[in-house]
Each structure stands twice: as structure tokens, then as C-alpha cells.
Amino acid sequence: IDKITGLVTSVFSSYFALAQNDRERLRNVYFTLAESLAWTLLPALVGLAMVAEPLVRLALGERWMEIVPLIQLLAMGKVFLVASGATTSLLNMTGSAKRVRQNAIVSAIVFPPAFLLGSYWGLVGVAAVWAILLPIRGLHLMVLACRKLQVPVARLGEVLWRPLVSSAVMCAAVASVAMLASGLLGAFADLASRVLTGAVCYAFMSFVVF
């Protein structure tokens, strides 16, 4: 996920640099990139969380099932960062790199003691803390980006709500299938049914509903 985001945003960085003196063009580039990343990455992250159980059982065996909550927490923590690559690139290329550094420094100060506290509940506790703090960091950068573009934060919601709703519906559909098929399918069939349900549901929401 990070490699995909990094690749896309590295390409768009030049567009941000060229458009930094044209506010409207800068808005169009940023929101187009944020929406594209959301449509692409949200289903991947939500889907990974939803298929983690049969995937781990099939690929690694029953003895590794304890890592399922870790995968789910790490994936869901990233959900709120689907536009972070675009946001960081925008801020860096439009004279706000200092704010990005400040955000990173605060994170470097806050995260370690928070992880230490979460470690009281083991790796799941650490992952839960990460899943809570990382979106806060990302949302702060998004607020800074909206201020830079001189638009209300709600504008970002207008761009992201369709992929968010599509992913939520997909999540509900996969969870329903998993619940109905609980104990009836083997690991491969369980995984295949979830993947197929998620793909069909997301495609329907993306191309038919929206």
C-alpha cells in the first residue's frame, strides 16, 4: 500500500509544484489524486481486514491465528490515511514542509510512550494504539492541506464519501457472508467466498450506484 501511494504521489509532486501559484488548479489536482487513491486503496485495506482470518488459516495454519487481530487493526488504521500521500506531497511542494516535519516530530514524541502503554495488552494493544494515533496524525495533515487550499475540511469529505460508503457496504456484505458460512466452509472456500463477495459488491457500488 505504501509503495503504491509513494509511486503515485511522486508522479503528482511535479503537478503540485507547477500548480502552486494557481489555487484552483492545485485544488483540482489534490482532490482528484485523493479520490483516486481512496477508490483504489480503501477496498484493499478493508478487504484485507475482512479476509485476514481465512487467509492466515490457509497460508500459515491454525497456530498463527493470533496474528489475525494484528492484521485487522493495522489495515483499519491505514483506512484513514488513504489520502495521506497526496496530502504530504501537497504540503511539501507548496511551502509547508515545516508543518509536515512538526507533525512527524510530535508523532515521534507521542508514539513511543503510547506504544509502551499499549504493550500492557501485548502486540494487540500496540497495534490498537497505532490504529488510533496514526489516523489522528493523518487527519491533522489533511486539515492543514485544506487550510492551504483555502477550502473547508468538508470539501475533502465530499470527495471521499463515495469510496468510503462503497467500502463500508462491501465490509457489511463480506461480514454477512462470513457469519452465514461460519463453520460450513474450509479455509480456501471461506477465503474465496469473501473475496468474491467483496469484489462483486464493491464493483456494483462503484460502477452502478455511484
C-alpha contacts under 8 A as a table, 3 or more apart, distances in Angstrom:
res1	aa1	res2	aa2	distance
1	I	4	I	5.22
1	I	5	T	6.23
1	I	41	L	7.07
2	D	5	T	5.08
2	D	6	G	5.93
3	K	6	G	5.02
3	K	7	L	6.01
4	I	7	L	5.19
4	I	8	V	6.22
5	T	8	V	5.31
5	T	9	T	6.01
5	T	37	L	7.38
5	T	85	G	5.81
6	G	9	T	5.28
6	G	10	S	5.94
6	G	85	G	6.57
7	L	10	S	5.31
7	L	11	V	6.57
8	V	11	V	5.35
8	V	12	F	6.45
9	T	12	F	4.91
9	T	13	S	5.92
9	T	85	G	6.00
9	T	86	A	5.75
9	T	89	S	6.48
10	S	13	S	5.22
10	S	14	S	7.64
10	S	89	S	7.72
11	V	14	S	6.48
11	V	15	Y	7.80
12	F	15	Y	5.08
12	F	16	F	6.44
12	F	33	L	7.98
13	S	16	F	5.09
13	S	17	A	6.26
13	S	89	S	5.93
13	S	90	L	7.16
13	S	93	M	6.82
14	S	17	A	4.99
14	S	18	L	6.18
15	Y	18	L	5.12
15	Y	19	A	6.02
15	Y	29	V	7.34
16	F	19	A	5.15
16	F	20	Q	5.81
16	F	26	L	6.31
16	F	29	V	7.23
16	F	30	Y	7.80
16	F	89	S	7.72
16	F	90	L	6.08
16	F	93	M	6.18
16	F	94	T	7.31
17	A	20	Q	5.40
17	A	93	M	5.49
17	A	94	T	6.82
18	L	21	N	7.55
19	A	22	D	5.15
19	A	23	R	7.25
19	A	25	R	6.00
19	A	26	L	5.26
20	Q	23	R	6.64
20	Q	26	L	6.12
20	Q	93	M	7.63
20	Q	94	T	5.87
22	D	25	R	5.44
22	D	26	L	6.08
23	R	26	L	5.03
23	R	27	R	6.22
23	R	149	L	6.62
24	E	27	R	5.11
24	E	28	N	6.33
25	R	28	N	5.06
25	R	29	V	6.23
26	L	29	V	5.24
26	L	30	Y	6.14
26	L	149	L	7.49
27	R	30	Y	5.22
27	R	31	F	6.03
27	R	149	L	6.28
28	N	31	F	5.45
28	N	32	T	5.91
29	V	32	T	5.26
29	V	33	L	6.13
30	Y	33	L	5.25
30	Y	34	A	6.07
30	Y	86	A	6.54
30	Y	87	T	7.59
30	Y	90	L	7.15
31	F	34	A	4.96
31	F	35	E	6.01
31	F	156	L	7.26
31	F	159	V	6.74
32	T	35	E	5.29
32	T	36	S	6.13
33	L	36	S	5.09
33	L	37	L	6.13
33	L	83	A	7.86
33	L	86	A	6.46
34	A	37	L	5.26
34	A	38	A	6.17
34	A	82	V	7.47
34	A	83	A	4.85
34	A	86	A	6.05
34	A	87	T	7.94
34	A	159	V	7.75
34	A	160	L	7.69
35	E	38	A	5.02
35	E	39	W	6.20
35	E	83	A	7.64
35	E	159	V	5.91
35	E	160	L	5.88
35	E	163	P	7.84
36	S	39	W	5.26
36	S	40	T	6.28
37	L	40	T	5.14
37	L	41	L	5.75
37	L	42	L	7.86
37	L	82	V	6.10
37	L	83	A	6.29
38	A	41	L	5.36
38	A	42	L	5.36
38	A	82	V	5.51
38	A	83	A	6.58
38	A	160	L	6.73
38	A	163	P	6.15
38	A	164	L	7.77
39	W	42	L	6.08
39	W	43	P	7.17
39	W	163	P	5.25
40	T	43	P	6.59
40	T	44	A	7.10
41	L	44	A	5.12
41	L	45	L	6.21
41	L	82	V	6.31
42	L	45	L	5.29
42	L	46	V	6.04
42	L	79	V	6.08
42	L	82	V	6.79
42	L	163	P	7.08
42	L	164	L	7.26
42	L	167	S	6.50
43	P	46	V	5.17
43	P	47	G	5.49
43	P	167	S	5.59
43	P	170	M	7.96
43	P	202	Y	7.48
44	A	47	G	5.07
44	A	48	L	6.02
45	L	48	L	5.15
45	L	49	A	6.43
45	L	75	A	5.23
45	L	76	M	6.62
45	L	78	K	7.17
45	L	79	V	6.42
46	V	49	A	5.19
46	V	50	M	6.29
46	V	75	A	6.82
46	V	76	M	6.55
46	V	79	V	7.35
46	V	167	S	6.81
46	V	171	C	6.75
47	G	50	M	5.04
47	G	51	V	6.17
47	G	171	C	7.26
47	G	195	V	7.57
47	G	198	G	6.99
48	L	51	V	5.34
48	L	52	A	5.76
48	L	71	I	7.82
48	L	72	Q	7.24
48	L	75	A	6.77
49	A	52	A	5.34
49	A	71	I	6.53
49	A	72	Q	4.31
49	A	73	L	7.59
49	A	75	A	5.91
49	A	76	M	6.87
50	M	53	E	7.50
50	M	72	Q	7.47
50	M	171	C	6.94
50	M	174	V	6.93
50	M	175	A	7.14
50	M	194	R	7.66
51	V	54	P	5.90
51	V	55	L	5.91
51	V	191	L	6.23
51	V	194	R	6.50
51	V	195	V	7.23
52	A	55	L	5.08
52	A	56	V	5.93
52	A	68	V	5.80
52	A	71	I	6.70
52	A	72	Q	6.78
53	E	56	V	5.49
53	E	57	R	6.21
53	E	65	M	7.10
53	E	68	V	5.77
54	P	57	R	4.97
54	P	58	L	5.92
54	P	187	A	5.15
54	P	188	F	7.15
54	P	190	D	6.28
54	P	191	L	5.30
55	L	58	L	5.22
55	L	59	A	5.93
55	L	187	A	7.43
55	L	191	L	6.29
56	V	59	A	5.17
56	V	60	L	5.31
56	V	61	G	6.51
56	V	62	E	7.83
56	V	64	W	6.85
56	V	65	M	6.44
56	V	68	V	7.00
57	R	60	L	5.69
57	R	61	G	4.52
57	R	62	E	5.40
57	R	64	W	7.30
57	R	65	M	6.52
57	R	187	A	6.41
58	L	61	G	5.88
58	L	187	A	5.53
58	L	188	F	6.49
60	L	63	R	7.64
60	L	64	W	6.12
61	G	64	W	5.91
61	G	65	M	7.30
62	E	65	M	5.42
63	R	66	E	7.44
64	W	67	I	6.02
64	W	68	V	7.88
65	M	68	V	5.55
66	E	69	P	6.85
66	E	70	L	7.91
67	I	70	L	5.11
67	I	71	I	6.39
68	V	71	I	5.23
68	V	72	Q	6.25
69	P	72	Q	5.02
69	P	73	L	6.03
69	P	124	V	6.70
70	L	73	L	5.23
70	L	74	L	6.06
70	L	123	L	7.32
70	L	124	V	5.75
70	L	127	A	6.07
71	I	74	L	5.24
71	I	75	A	6.01
72	Q	75	A	5.20
72	Q	76	M	6.09
73	L	76	M	5.20
73	L	77	G	5.94
73	L	127	A	6.09
73	L	128	A	6.14
73	L	131	A	6.00
74	L	77	G	5.13
74	L	78	K	6.51
74	L	127	A	6.30
74	L	128	A	7.89
74	L	130	W	7.48
74	L	131	A	6.08
75	A	78	K	5.33
75	A	79	V	6.73
76	M	79	V	5.10
76	M	80	F	7.76
76	M	131	A	6.84
77	G	80	F	6.53
77	G	81	L	7.74
77	G	130	W	7.03
77	G	131	A	3.92
77	G	132	I	6.70
77	G	134	L	6.62
77	G	135	P	6.41
78	K	81	L	5.12
78	K	82	V	6.76
78	K	131	A	7.33
78	K	134	L	7.56
78	K	135	P	7.18
79	V	82	V	5.85
79	V	135	P	7.97
80	F	83	A	7.65
80	F	135	P	5.29
80	F	138	G	7.04
80	F	139	L	7.49
81	L	84	S	4.86
81	L	85	G	7.79
81	L	134	L	7.89
81	L	135	P	6.26
81	L	138	G	5.73
81	L	139	L	7.77
82	V	85	G	7.26
83	A	86	A	5.44
83	A	87	T	6.20
84	S	87	T	4.83
84	S	88	T	5.98
84	S	138	G	6.01
84	S	141	L	7.48
84	S	142	M	7.28
85	G	88	T	5.33
85	G	89	S	6.12
86	A	89	S	5.19
86	A	90	L	6.04
87	T	90	L	5.12
87	T	91	L	6.26
87	T	141	L	6.61
87	T	142	M	6.09
87	T	145	A	6.17
88	T	91	L	5.23
88	T	92	N	6.05
88	T	100	V	6.90
88	T	141	L	7.19
89	S	92	N	5.18
89	S	93	M	6.08
90	L	93	M	5.35
90	L	94	T	6.13
90	L	145	A	7.16
91	L	94	T	5.32
91	L	95	G	6.46
91	L	96	S	4.80
91	L	97	A	5.82
91	L	99	R	7.88
91	L	100	V	7.11
91	L	144	L	7.99
91	L	145	A	6.42
91	L	148	K	7.84
92	N	95	G	6.00
92	N	96	S	5.49
92	N	97	A	4.27
92	N	100	V	7.29
93	M	96	S	7.37
93	M	97	A	7.40
94	T	97	A	7.77
95	G	98	K	7.80
96	S	99	R	5.45
96	S	100	V	6.81
97	A	100	V	5.06
97	A	101	R	6.31
98	K	101	R	5.07
98	K	102	Q	6.17
99	R	102	Q	4.99
99	R	103	N	6.16
100	V	103	N	5.07
100	V	104	A	6.30
100	V	141	L	7.30
101	R	104	A	5.00
101	R	105	I	6.11
102	Q	105	I	5.03
102	Q	106	V	6.16
103	N	106	V	5.32
103	N	107	S	6.23
103	N	137	R	7.04
103	N	141	L	7.66
104	A	107	S	5.03
104	A	108	A	6.14
105	I	108	A	4.99
105	I	109	I	6.35
106	V	109	I	5.11
106	V	110	V	6.09
107	S	110	V	5.12
107	S	111	F	5.55
107	S	137	R	7.30
108	A	111	F	5.72
108	A	112	P	6.92
109	I	112	P	6.63
109	I	113	P	7.80
110	V	113	P	6.18
110	V	114	A	6.35
111	F	114	A	5.07
111	F	115	F	5.99
111	F	130	W	7.80
111	F	133	L	7.54
112	P	115	F	5.06
112	P	116	L	6.18
113	P	116	L	4.86
113	P	117	L	6.20
114	A	117	L	5.07
114	A	118	G	6.17
114	A	129	V	6.69
115	F	118	G	4.90
115	F	119	S	6.02
115	F	125	G	7.89
115	F	126	V	5.17
115	F	129	V	6.38
115	F	130	W	7.44
116	L	119	S	5.12
116	L	120	Y	7.24
116	L	126	V	7.53
117	L	120	Y	5.84
117	L	126	V	7.86
118	G	121	W	5.84
118	G	122	G	6.99
118	G	123	L	7.85
118	G	124	V	7.96
118	G	125	G	4.39
118	G	126	V	4.57
118	G	127	A	7.88
118	G	128	A	7.43
118	G	129	V	6.09
119	S	122	G	4.60
119	S	123	L	6.16
119	S	124	V	7.89
119	S	125	G	5.56
119	S	126	V	5.28
120	Y	125	G	6.93
121	W	124	V	6.51
121	W	125	G	4.69
121	W	126	V	7.51
122	G	125	G	5.33
122	G	126	V	6.61
123	L	126	V	5.02
123	L	127	A	6.11
124	V	127	A	5.06
124	V	128	A	6.03
125	G	128	A	5.01
125	G	129	V	6.26
126	V	129	V	5.20
126	V	130	W	6.27
127	A	130	W	4.99
127	A	131	A	6.07
128	A	131	A	4.99
128	A	132	I	6.28
129	V	132	I	5.14
129	V	133	L	6.09
130	W	133	L	5.28
130	W	134	L	5.71
131	A	134	L	5.80
131	A	135	P	6.88
132	I	135	P	6.12
132	I	136	I	6.90
133	L	136	I	5.17
133	L	137	R	6.38
134	L	137	R	5.15
134	L	138	G	6.25
135	P	138	G	4.90
135	P	139	L	5.89
136	I	139	L	5.13
136	I	140	H	6.20
137	R	140	H	5.28
137	R	141	L	6.60
138	G	141	L	5.22
138	G	142	M	6.35
139	L	142	M	4.94
139	L	143	V	6.25
140	H	143	V	5.16
140	H	144	L	6.38
141	L	144	L	5.01
141	L	145	A	6.18
142	M	145	A	4.94
142	M	146	C	6.23
142	M	153	V	7.83
143	V	146	C	5.17
143	V	147	R	6.29
143	V	153	V	6.21
144	L	147	R	5.11
144	L	148	K	6.16
145	A	148	K	4.96
145	A	149	L	6.22
146	C	149	L	5.02
146	C	150	Q	5.92
146	C	151	V	5.32
146	C	152	P	6.24
146	C	153	V	5.75
146	C	156	L	7.78
147	R	150	Q	4.79
147	R	151	V	6.23
147	R	152	P	7.34
147	R	153	V	7.98
148	K	151	V	7.90
151	V	155	R	6.66
152	P	155	R	5.63
152	P	156	L	7.85
153	V	156	L	5.58
153	V	157	G	7.01
154	A	157	G	4.91
154	A	158	E	6.34
155	R	158	E	5.03
155	R	159	V	6.56
156	L	159	V	5.12
156	L	160	L	6.23
157	G	160	L	5.11
157	G	161	W	5.64
158	E	161	W	5.78
159	V	162	R	7.27
160	L	163	P	5.85
160	L	164	L	6.18
161	W	164	L	4.94
161	W	165	V	5.93
162	R	165	V	5.22
162	R	166	S	6.08
162	R	210	F	7.12
163	P	166	S	4.97
163	P	167	S	6.00
163	P	206	S	7.60
164	L	167	S	5.18
164	L	168	A	6.13
165	V	168	A	4.99
165	V	169	V	6.14
166	S	169	V	5.23
166	S	170	M	6.15
166	S	202	Y	5.94
166	S	205	M	5.50
166	S	206	S	6.72
167	S	170	M	4.94
167	S	171	C	6.03
167	S	202	Y	6.67
168	A	171	C	4.97
168	A	172	A	6.24
169	V	172	A	5.10
169	V	173	A	6.17
169	V	201	C	7.45
169	V	202	Y	7.69
170	M	173	A	5.11
170	M	174	V	6.16
170	M	197	T	7.78
170	M	198	G	5.32
170	M	199	A	7.98
170	M	201	C	5.47
170	M	202	Y	5.62
171	C	174	V	5.27
171	C	175	A	6.06
171	C	198	G	7.21
172	A	175	A	5.10
172	A	176	S	6.11
173	A	176	S	5.14
173	A	177	V	6.33
173	A	197	T	6.92
173	A	198	G	6.99
173	A	201	C	7.25
174	V	177	V	5.14
174	V	178	A	6.09
174	V	194	R	5.46
174	V	195	V	7.96
174	V	197	T	5.97
174	V	198	G	5.81
175	A	178	A	5.04
175	A	179	M	6.10
176	S	179	M	5.14
176	S	180	L	6.15
177	V	180	L	5.16
177	V	181	A	6.01
177	V	193	S	7.58
177	V	194	R	6.90
177	V	197	T	7.68
178	A	181	A	5.23
178	A	182	S	5.78
178	A	190	D	7.34
178	A	194	R	6.87
179	M	182	S	5.13
181	A	184	L	5.30
181	A	185	L	6.36
181	A	190	D	7.51
182	S	185	L	7.02
183	G	186	G	7.84
185	L	188	F	7.92
185	L	189	A	5.72
185	L	190	D	5.46
186	G	189	A	5.37
186	G	190	D	5.89
187	A	190	D	5.09
187	A	191	L	6.06
188	F	191	L	5.13
188	F	192	A	6.04
189	A	192	A	5.02
189	A	193	S	5.99
190	D	193	S	5.26
190	D	194	R	6.30
191	L	194	R	5.28
191	L	195	V	6.16
192	A	195	V	5.17
192	A	196	L	5.99
193	S	196	L	5.22
193	S	197	T	5.97
194	R	197	T	5.13
194	R	198	G	6.01
195	V	198	G	5.18
195	V	199	A	6.04
196	L	199	A	5.17
196	L	200	V	6.08
197	T	200	V	5.35
197	T	201	C	5.98
198	G	201	C	5.20
198	G	202	Y	5.96
199	A	202	Y	5.32
199	A	203	A	6.01
200	V	203	A	5.20
200	V	204	F	6.07
201	C	204	F	5.11
201	C	205	M	6.22
202	Y	205	M	5.11
202	Y	206	S	5.96
203	A	206	S	5.07
203	A	207	F	5.88
203	A	208	V	7.70
204	F	207	F	5.55
204	F	208	V	5.21
204	F	209	V	6.64
205	M	208	V	5.67
205	M	209	V	4.83
205	M	210	F	6.12
206	S	209	V	6.24
206	S	210	F	5.34
207	F	210	F	5.90
